[in-house]
Amino acid sequence: MSSFDVWPGVPYPLGATADREGVNFAIASAHAHSVELCLFDLEDPTREIARLPLRDHTNHVFHGYVPSLKPGALYGFRVHGPWAPQEGHRFNPQKLVVDPYARAFAGVADWNHPILGHKKGKPNELDDRDSAAGVPKSVVIADDFDWRGDERPEVIWRKAVVYETHVKGFTMKHPQVPDVLRGTYAGLAHPAVIEHLLQLGVTSVQLLPVHACSPEGFLLERGLTNYWGYNTLGFMAPDARFSASGDRGQQVREFKEMVRSLHLAGLEVILDVVFNHSCEGNEQGPTLSFRGIDNATYYWLDDRDRSRSRDFTGCGNSLAVFRPQVLKLVLDSLRYWVREMHVDGFRFDLATTLARGPSGEFDPHHAFFASIFQDPVLSRVKLIAEPWDVGHGGYRLGGYPMPFAEWNDRYRITTRRFWRGDSGQVADLASRLSGSSDYFKVSGRRPSASINYVACHDGFTLADLVSYEHKHNEANQELNRDGSHENQSWNCGVEGETESAQINAARDRAMRNLLATLYLSVGTPMLLAGDEFGRTQRGNNNAYCQDNELSWVNWDLSPRQQSLLEFTRRLAQLRRSQPVLQRRNFFLGKTLDDSAFRDLVWFHPAGRELGPSDWNDSELKCFGFLLGGDAITARDPTGQRVVGDSLLVYFNPSAKAVPVTLPAPTWGAKWQALLETASDVTRPLHHPSSSPQGALTCAAGEALQIPERSVLVLRLALLEPR
C-alpha cells in the first residue's frame, strides 16, 4: 500500500474537508474503539491503496489530516469496535463504510460482494469477508463553484404553486431535451422544461429524493430498482444517477448549475428528504454506513432485543433523531443544502418519525422542531412535513408547529370522494376549500400551511384516478399486494383504457373538475408532474420500483392531453390573477372593518345561504360559494389598497344537471362567466346572454342549469371602474 502521513487534524467539521495543503477527515462514533481511513485507486476504485489509522479522538469524533491529498480522492472507513448484536453493536472492520458526511459517491453498492456484515440469514453471526470492492467510495469535494450572483426567488407562501416531479422521469422522454441530458439535473434545467413549468404557474419545484441512495437487494434480484429513491445512503450527496457529467464530484457541480438556472427563471427548488430511515434496512440488511459506524447510536433498536431494529417507517429501520449526534447529522445536512447547494426548502418524508422522543411517542416539542425554529438559516426556508409514519400514533395532520406546512391528505381524500359522487361530503369539502382552518389555525399558522393535492407520487396519477377503481401493480412482482387498497377512485364505467368517446369525455371532465378544485382552493396547491395533461401509470399506484416508461413522463401528447394541458394553463392564469385565491389569513365570514361585504358565503342551489340543517344534509351535493374580493386587504407597491374580484363558484358532482338560482343582488348584480369544466373552453356554452364585449353574463336571482359533474366560476361584473 502507498505511504501517506496522517497529522492530528481537527474534529470539526465532520466529513472530508479539503484546503490548499491537504484534507481533514472526521467521523463520529460513540462506541467505536478505533477508525481507519481507507484510500482507493482513482483508476481502479476496488483497489485499496492506503489504510491510515485516525489516532486522534475528540468528543467521540475520530479525526486526522492527510497532507498533499487533493479533491477527487476516493475514500471510506473501517470502524473497529465490539461485535455484540445483543447490545446493539455491529462493528465489523472487514466491511468498508461510507462517510455519512460525504458530498459525493463514486460507484454503487454491489450485492454480488459480501456487503452484509453478518452471515446471510444469520444476523447475529459475523461475516469476516472484505466488502470494499462492493461498496461505493466517498469522494473528496472542493468548494469552488461560482454562483455568479445567484439569488433565491423567496416566493411568499400565499403565491406558491408546488410541482412534484422526479428528476429522471420528468425529462427521459422529453423531445426538446438532448439525449445526453435526458433524465439528469442538466435536463431539468433545459429552457423548454423551465418554460413548461412557468406556463403552469409553478413557483416551486419539489424534487423526489436526490440524496444518494442504494436499492434494496430483493428489488435487484427481480430486475427492478428503487426508482423513487426513498432509500438514502448519504444525506449530503446528490445522487449520481441523475448526473450527465460523471460521479467523481461532477454531480455536485451539475446540481448547482441546475439550481442556478431554475433560480434565474424565478423557480424555487424544494427537496424531498428522507431522514426517517436509511438504505441499510433491518438487522438482515447490508452494512454500508451507520450500522458499521455506530448502530446503537444512529438507529432505534428493540427495547427487549437490541439485536433487532425498531421500525416506525415500514422500511426496516428508523433513525433515532432524538439522539444528539443523529439530530446534528440532520441539521448539518439541511444547512449544507441551503448554504452550499442553494436549495429553497424541504419536504420531510414520514416526518413523524423525526419527532419521536425516547419513549417512541410523537413529541410536538421535540428538539428537532426547536432546533429548526431557532435556526437563522433553516427557519427561513420552506419546510413541509408529511405528517405521519406507520408507527403507533403516527398520523399527526395539523399537529406540527410553525414554521412547518403539511401535506394535507384529508384534502386529497375529501376532494376525491366528493367528485366521485359520495354523499355527505359538502361540509368537509367546504373546510378543505377554505384552507383547513380546523387543522392549521390552532397552531397560529396560515392557510398556506395546508399543502393541497389531489394526486402525488404515491398513489394513482390524476388520469388513473378517473380510469381505474382497482390498483394494478403486477409489474412490481408482489402479487398486487403492495400499494394502497383504497384510492377513492372512479373509472367512469370501464376499468382502464378504452376507445369509448363517451367515457373518455367523462374522464376528461372529471380531471378538469379535480384540477379546478385544486386551483380554486385556499392553501398551497401541489400538482404532480404530468397530471396537467393526464399522464397514466396504467393503474399502478405504487410505481416506486419502475424505472421505465411506466413512470417516465410521456411528452407525446394526444389531442385530449393537449386540451387538458391548455385548460390547466388557464387555471394557473386564473389563480395568478385573483388575489382572493391567495389569502394570507383564514376567512372570517366578514371583513375586518365590518363593512357590508363578507369574505366567504356558502349558497344552496335555491339561492339562499346554507344553514345548519343544510350542512347536515347527506343528500346535498351541488352547492356554491362566494369569495368576496372586497374583503382583500392587499396593497400595491404604491401603498394603494388592491381590491380583488369577487368570485362565485358552483360545484355539481351529481350525475344530472342541477338548477340553481343566483344569489340576491346584495351579493352582486351582474356576474360574468370565467370558466366551466363541462367543456374544455373557458366560457360556459349553456347560457345565451352576452354583453357587448362578448363576455357571457347573468344577473342576480337568475336561474341557471349547472351541468352534471361540473364546475362553474363566475366573476362579479362591475358596472363602473373601481
Residue pairs with C-beta under 8 A, 6 or more apart in sequence:
1 48
1 49
1 50
1 51
2 39
2 49
2 50
3 50
4 39
4 50
4 52
4 66
4 68
4 69
5 66
5 67
5 68
6 37
6 52
6 53
6 54
6 55
6 64
6 65
6 66
7 64
7 65
7 66
7 67
8 55
8 56
8 63
8 64
8 65
9 24
9 25
9 26
9 54
9 56
9 63
9 64
9 65
10 24
10 26
10 63
10 65
11 26
11 56
11 58
11 59
11 61
11 63
12 26
12 61
13 26
13 101
13 332
14 26
14 27
14 28
14 61
14 100
14 101
14 332
15 25
15 26
15 27
15 99
15 100
15 101
15 102
15 103
15 236
16 23
16 24
16 25
16 73
16 75
16 99
16 101
16 102
16 103
16 138
16 140
16 141
17 23
17 24
17 26
18 69
18 70
18 71
18 140
18 141
18 142
18 143
21 67
21 68
22 65
22 66
22 67
22 68
22 69
23 65
23 66
23 69
23 70
23 71
23 73
23 140
24 63
24 64
24 65
25 37
25 54
25 63
25 64
25 65
25 66
25 75
25 99
26 61
26 62
26 63
26 101
27 35
27 54
27 61
27 62
27 63
27 77
27 79
27 99
27 100
27 101
27 293
28 60
28 61
28 62
28 293
28 294
28 325
29 35
29 60
29 62
29 79
29 81
29 293
29 294
29 297
30 60
30 294
30 296
30 297
30 325
31 81
31 82
31 89
31 91
31 294
31 296
31 297
32 62
32 79
32 80
32 81
32 91
32 293
32 294
33 80
33 81
33 82
33 91
34 53
34 54
34 62
34 79
34 80
35 53
35 54
35 62
35 77
35 78
35 79
35 80
36 51
36 52
36 53
36 54
36 77
36 78
36 79
36 80
36 93
37 50
37 51
37 52
37 53
37 54
37 64
37 66
37 75
37 77
38 48
38 50
38 51
38 52
38 75
38 76
38 77
38 78
38 96
38 132
39 48
39 49
39 50
39 51
39 52
39 66
39 69
39 73
39 74
39 75
40 46
40 47
40 48
40 49
40 74
40 75
40 76
40 132
40 137
41 47
41 48
41 49
41 74
42 72
42 73
42 74
45 74
45 106
45 107
45 137
46 132
46 133
48 132
51 78
52 64
52 66
53 64
54 62
54 63
54 64
55 64
56 62
56 63
56 64
57 63
60 325
69 140
70 140
71 140
71 141
71 142
71 249
72 139
72 140
72 248
72 249
73 139
73 140
74 106
74 137
74 138
74 139
74 140
75 99
75 137
75 138
75 139
75 140
76 96
76 97
76 98
76 99
76 132
76 135
76 137
76 138
77 96
77 97
77 98
77 99
77 293
78 93
78 94
78 95
78 96
78 97
79 91
79 93
79 97
79 292
79 293
79 294
80 91
80 93
81 89
81 91
81 294
82 89
82 91
83 89
83 90
83 91
83 92
83 126
85 118
85 123
85 124
85 283
85 306
85 307
86 124
86 305
86 306
86 307
87 296
87 306
88 295
88 296
88 301
88 306
88 307
89 295
89 296
90 117
90 118
90 283
90 287
90 291
90 292
90 295
91 292
91 295
92 117
92 126
92 127
92 128
92 287
92 292
94 127
94 128
94 129
94 130
94 131
95 115
95 117
95 127
95 130
95 131
95 135
95 287
95 292
96 130
96 131
96 132
96 135
97 135
97 287
97 288
97 289
97 291
97 292
97 293
98 105
98 135
98 136
98 137
98 138
98 233
98 234
98 288
98 289
99 138
99 234
100 234
100 235
100 236
100 289
100 290
100 293
100 329
101 236
101 329
101 332
102 138
102 139
102 234
102 236
102 237
103 139
103 141
103 236
103 237
103 249
103 252
103 336
104 138
104 139
104 141
104 212
104 237
104 238
104 240
104 247
104 248
104 249
104 251
104 252
105 136
105 137
105 138
105 139
105 212
105 233
105 234
105 237
105 240
105 247
106 136
106 137
106 139
106 240
106 247
106 248
107 135
107 136
107 137
107 247
108 136
108 214
109 115
109 134
109 135
109 136
109 214
109 233
109 279
109 286
109 288
110 133
110 134
110 135
111 134
111 217
111 220
111 286
112 134
113 131
113 133
113 134
113 135
114 127
114 129
114 130
114 131
114 134
115 131
115 134
115 135
115 286
115 287
115 288
116 127
116 285
116 286
116 287
117 126
117 127
117 286
117 287
117 291
117 292
118 124
118 125
118 126
118 127
118 283
118 284
118 287
119 125
119 126
119 127
120 127
121 284
123 283
123 284
123 307
124 307
131 287
135 288
136 212
136 214
136 233
136 288
138 234
139 247
139 248
139 249
141 249
141 252
142 249
143 340
145 252
145 253
145 256
147 256
147 260
147 342
148 260
150 259
150 260
150 263
150 264
150 342
151 263
152 263
152 268
152 342
152 344
153 203
153 263
153 266
153 267
153 268
153 344
154 344
155 203
155 204
155 266
155 268
155 344
157 382
157 405
157 446
157 448
157 524
158 446
158 447
158 448
158 582
158 583
158 584
159 203
159 582
160 203
160 204
160 268
160 382
160 448
160 524
161 200
161 201
161 202
161 203
161 204
161 524
161 525
161 526
161 527
161 572
161 575
162 202
162 203
162 204
162 205
162 206
162 270
162 451
162 524
162 525
162 526
162 527
163 197
163 200
163 202
163 204
163 205
163 206
163 526
163 527
163 529
164 206
164 208
164 272
164 453
164 456
164 457
164 526
164 527
164 528
164 529
165 188
165 205
165 206
165 207
165 208
165 528
165 529
165 553
166 207
166 208
166 227
166 228
166 457
166 529
166 551
167 183
167 184
167 185
167 188
167 207
167 208
167 210
167 242
168 183
168 184
168 227
168 241
168 242
168 547
168 552
169 183
169 227
169 529
169 551
169 552
169 553
170 187
170 188
170 193
170 529
170 553
171 177
171 181
171 182
171 183
171 184
171 187
171 188
171 190
171 193
171 553
172 182
172 183
172 552
172 553
173 182
173 549
173 552
173 553
173 554
173 555
173 556
174 182
174 187
174 190
174 192
174 193
174 553
174 555
175 555
175 556
176 190
176 192
176 193
177 187
177 190
177 192
177 193
178 187
180 244
181 187
181 190
181 244
183 242
184 242
184 243
184 244
184 254
185 238
185 242
185 243
185 244
185 251
185 254
185 255
185 257
185 258
186 244
186 245
186 254
186 257
186 258
187 193
187 244
188 205
188 258
188 262
189 257
189 258
189 261
189 262
194 261
194 262
194 265
194 267
197 205
197 265
197 267
198 265
198 266
198 267
199 569
199 572
200 527
200 532
200 568
200 569
200 572
201 569
201 572
201 573
201 575
201 576
202 267
202 527
202 572
203 266
203 267
203 268
204 267
204 268
204 269
204 270
204 344
204 345
204 382
205 262
205 267
205 268
205 269
205 270
206 270
206 271
206 272
206 347
206 384
206 526
207 269
207 270
207 271
207 272
208 228
208 229
208 272
208 457
209 228
209 229
209 230
209 232
209 239
209 271
209 272
209 273
209 274
209 349
210 229
210 238
210 239
210 242
210 255
210 271
211 229
211 232
211 233
211 234
211 235
211 236
211 237
211 238
211 239
211 271
211 273
211 274
212 232
212 233
212 234
212 237
212 238
212 239
212 240
213 226
213 229
213 230
213 231
213 232
213 233
213 239
213 279
214 226
214 231
214 233
214 279
214 286
214 288
215 224
215 225
215 226
215 231
215 279
216 226
216 231
216 279
216 281
217 286
219 225
219 226
219 545
222 477
222 545
224 476
224 477
224 545
224 546
224 547
225 545
225 547
226 544
226 545
227 543
227 544
227 545
227 546
227 547
227 551
228 457
228 543
228 544
229 239
229 241
229 274
230 274
230 315
230 349
230 544
231 274
231 278
231 279
231 315
232 274
232 275
232 277
232 278
232 279
233 278
233 279
233 288
233 289
234 289
235 273
235 275
235 329
235 330
235 333
236 332
236 333
236 336
237 251
237 252
238 251
238 252
238 254
238 255
238 341
239 251
240 246
240 247
240 251
242 251
243 250
243 251
243 254
243 255
244 254
245 251
245 253
245 254
255 341
256 341
256 342
258 269
259 269
259 341
259 342
259 343
260 342
262 268
262 269
263 269
263 342
268 344
268 345
268 382
269 342
269 343
269 344
269 345
270 343
270 344
270 345
270 346
270 347
270 382
270 384
271 337
271 343
271 345
271 346
271 347
272 346
272 347
272 349
273 333
273 334
273 346
273 347
273 348
273 349
274 349
274 350
275 319
275 321
275 330
275 333
275 348
275 349
275 354
276 312
276 313
276 315
276 318
276 319
276 348
276 349
276 350
276 351
276 353
276 354
276 389
277 311
277 313
277 315
277 316
277 317
277 318
277 319
277 350
277 353
278 289
278 290
278 298
278 317
278 319
279 285
279 286
279 288
279 289
280 286
280 287
280 288
280 289
280 290
280 291
280 316
280 317
281 309
281 315
281 316
281 317
282 308
282 309
282 311
282 316
282 317
283 307
283 308
283 309
284 316
285 291
285 316
285 317
290 298
290 299
290 319
291 298
291 299
294 325
295 301
296 306
297 320
297 323
297 325
297 326
298 319
298 320
298 323
298 325
298 326
299 309
299 310
299 317
299 318
299 319
299 320
300 309
300 310
300 311
300 312
300 317
300 318
300 319
300 320
300 360
301 307
301 308
301 309
301 310
302 308
302 309
302 310
303 310
309 316
309 317
309 318
310 317
310 318
310 360
311 317
311 318
311 390
311 391
312 318
312 350
312 352
312 353
312 356
312 360
312 389
312 390
312 391
312 394
313 350
313 353
313 389
313 390
313 391
314 390
318 353
318 356
318 391
319 326
319 330
319 353
319 354
320 326
321 327
321 330
321 353
321 354
321 355
321 356
321 366
321 368
322 356
322 357
322 358
322 366
322 367
322 368
327 367
327 368
327 371
330 354
330 368
331 371
331 372
331 375
331 378
334 346
334 372
334 378
335 375
335 377
335 378
337 343
337 346
338 377
338 378
338 381
339 377
343 381
344 381
344 382
345 381
345 382
345 383
345 384
346 381
346 382
346 383
346 384
347 384
347 385
347 386
347 407
348 354
348 383
348 384
348 385
348 386
349 386
350 386
350 388
350 389
350 390
351 385
351 386
351 387
351 388
351 389
351 400
351 404
352 362
352 387
352 388
352 389
352 391
352 394
352 395
352 396
353 389
353 391
353 394
354 366
354 368
355 362
355 363
355 364
355 366
355 368
355 369
356 362
356 363
356 366
356 391
357 363
357 366
360 391
360 392
361 392
361 393
362 393
362 394
362 396
362 399
364 399
364 400
364 401
369 400
369 401
369 404
371 378
372 378
372 379
372 383
372 403
373 379
373 401
373 402
373 403
379 403
382 405
383 403
383 404
383 405
384 404
384 405
384 406
384 407
384 451
385 400
385 404
385 405
385 406
385 407
386 406
386 407
387 395
387 396
387 397
387 398
387 399
387 400
387 406
387 407
388 394
388 395
388 396
388 397
388 409
397 406
397 408
397 409
397 410
397 439
398 406
398 436
398 438
398 439
398 440
398 442
398 443
400 406
400 443
401 443
402 443
402 444
402 445
404 445
404 449
405 445
405 448
405 449
405 450
405 451
405 524
406 439
406 440
406 449
406 450
406 451
407 451
407 453
407 456
407 526
408 432
408 436
408 439
408 450
408 451
408 452
408 453
408 523
410 428
410 432
410 436
410 439
411 432
411 436
411 450
411 452
411 453
411 521
411 523
412 453
412 454
412 455
412 456
412 488
413 488
414 425
414 428
414 429
414 432
415 429
415 432
415 454
415 514
415 517
415 518
416 454
416 465
416 487
416 488
416 489
416 514
417 425
417 488
418 425
418 426
418 429
418 651
418 653
419 490
419 510
419 513
419 514
419 517
419 653
419 709
420 488
420 489
420 490
420 653
421 490
421 621
421 653
421 654
421 655
421 709
423 618
423 619
423 621
424 618
425 621
426 615
426 617
426 620
426 621
426 623
427 615
427 616
429 651
430 602
430 615
430 623
430 625
431 437
431 438
432 450
432 452
432 521
433 517
433 520
433 521
433 522
433 625
434 447
434 522
434 586
434 587
434 600
435 446
435 447
435 450
435 521
435 522
435 523
435 583
435 586
435 587
436 447
436 450
436 523
437 447
437 586
437 587
439 450
440 446
440 447
440 449
440 450
441 586
443 449
446 584
446 585
446 586
447 522
447 523
447 583
447 584
447 585
447 586
448 523
448 524
449 523
449 524
450 522
450 523
450 524
451 523
451 524
451 526
452 518
452 521
452 523
452 524
452 525
452 526
453 518
453 525
453 526
453 527
453 528
454 462
454 465
454 514
454 515
454 517
454 518
454 531
455 461
455 462
455 465
455 528
455 531
456 526
456 528
457 528
458 541
458 542
458 544
459 483
459 484
459 487
459 541
459 542
460 468
460 471
460 487
460 489
460 537
460 539
460 541
461 528
461 530
461 531
461 534
461 535
461 536
461 537
462 511
462 514
462 515
462 528
462 531
462 534
462 535
463 507
463 511
463 531
463 534
463 535
463 536
464 489
464 536
464 537
464 538
464 539
464 540
464 541
465 487
465 488
465 489
465 490
465 514
466 489
466 490
466 491
466 492
466 506
466 507
466 510
466 511
466 514
467 491
467 492
467 495
467 496
467 497
467 507
467 536
467 539
468 487
468 489
468 491
468 495
468 496
468 539
469 487
469 489
469 490
469 491
469 495
470 495
470 539
471 480
471 483
471 484
471 485
471 487
471 539
471 540
471 541
471 542
472 480
472 496
472 538
472 539
472 540
473 480
473 482
473 483
473 539
473 540
473 541
473 542
474 480
475 540
475 546
475 550
476 482
476 483
476 540
476 542
476 543
476 544
476 545
476 546
482 542
483 540
483 541
483 542
484 541
484 542
487 541
490 510
492 503
492 506
492 507
492 510
493 500
493 503
493 506
494 500
494 503
495 539
496 538
496 539
497 536
497 538
498 504
504 560
506 709
508 534
508 560
508 563
508 564
508 680
509 677
509 678
509 709
509 710
510 709
511 531
511 534
511 564
512 564
512 567
512 677
512 680
512 711
513 651
513 653
513 677
513 709
513 710
513 711
515 531
515 532
515 564
515 567
515 568
515 571
516 571
516 675
516 677
516 711
516 713
517 651
517 711
518 525
518 527
519 525
519 571
519 572
519 574
519 575
519 581
520 575
520 581
520 647
520 649
520 711
520 713
522 581
522 583
522 587
525 575
527 568
529 535
529 553
530 553
530 554
532 564
532 565
532 568
532 569
533 557
533 561
533 562
533 564
533 565
533 568
534 560
534 561
534 564
535 553
535 554
537 543
537 546
537 550
537 551
538 550
540 546
540 550
543 550
543 551
557 565
563 680
564 680
566 680
567 680
570 675
570 682
571 675
574 581
574 674
574 675
574 713
575 581
575 582
578 629
578 644
578 645
578 647
579 629
579 632
579 634
579 642
579 644
580 627
580 628
580 629
580 631
580 632
580 644
580 645
580 646
580 647
581 627
581 647
583 632
587 599
587 600
588 599
588 600
588 631
589 598
589 599
589 600
589 601
590 597
590 598
590 599
590 631
591 597
591 598
591 599
591 628
591 630
591 631
592 631
592 633
595 630
597 628
597 630
597 631
598 626
598 628
598 631
599 627
599 628
599 631
600 625
600 626
600 627
600 628
601 609
601 625
601 626
601 628
601 663
601 667
602 609
602 610
602 623
602 624
602 625
603 609
603 610
603 623
603 624
603 625
603 626
603 663
604 610
604 614
604 620
604 623
604 624
605 622
605 623
605 624
605 658
605 659
605 660
605 661
605 706
606 660
606 661
607 660
607 661
607 662
607 663
607 664
607 701
610 623
614 620
621 652
621 653
621 654
621 658
622 650
622 651
622 652
622 653
622 654
622 658
622 660
622 706
623 650
623 651
624 648
624 649
624 650
624 651
624 660
624 663
625 648
625 649
626 646
626 647
626 648
626 649
626 663
626 667
626 668
627 646
627 647
627 648
627 649
628 646
629 643
629 644
629 645
629 646
629 647
629 716
630 643
630 644
630 646
632 642
632 643
632 644
633 641
634 641
634 642
634 644
635 641
635 642
636 642
643 722
645 715
645 716
646 668
646 715
646 716
647 674
647 713
647 714
647 715
647 716
648 662
648 663
648 667
648 668
648 671
648 713
648 714
648 715
648 716
649 711
649 712
649 713
649 714
650 660
650 706
650 711
650 712
650 714
651 711
652 658
652 706
652 707
652 708
652 709
652 710
652 711
652 712
653 709
654 708
654 709
655 708
655 709
656 708
657 705
657 706
657 707
657 708
658 705
658 706
658 708
659 703
659 704
659 705
659 706
660 703
660 704
660 705
660 706
661 701
661 702
661 703
661 704
662 671
662 698
662 699
662 700
662 701
662 702
662 703
662 704
663 700
663 701
664 700
664 701
665 700
665 701
667 700
668 700
668 716
668 717
669 699
669 700
669 717
669 719
670 697
670 698
670 699
670 700
670 716
670 717
670 719
671 697
671 698
671 699
671 700
671 714
671 715
671 716
671 717
672 691
672 695
672 696
672 697
672 714
672 715
672 716
672 717
673 683
673 684
673 687
673 695
673 696
673 697
673 698
673 712
673 713
673 714
673 715
674 682
674 683
674 713
674 714
674 715
675 682
675 683
675 711
675 712
675 713
676 683
676 684
676 707
676 710
676 711
676 712
676 713
677 710
677 711
677 712
678 684
678 685
678 686
678 707
678 708
678 710
678 712
679 685
683 695
683 696
684 696
684 712
686 704
686 705
686 707
687 696
687 698
687 704
689 696
689 697
689 698
690 696
690 697
691 697
691 717
695 717
697 717
698 704
698 714
704 712
706 712
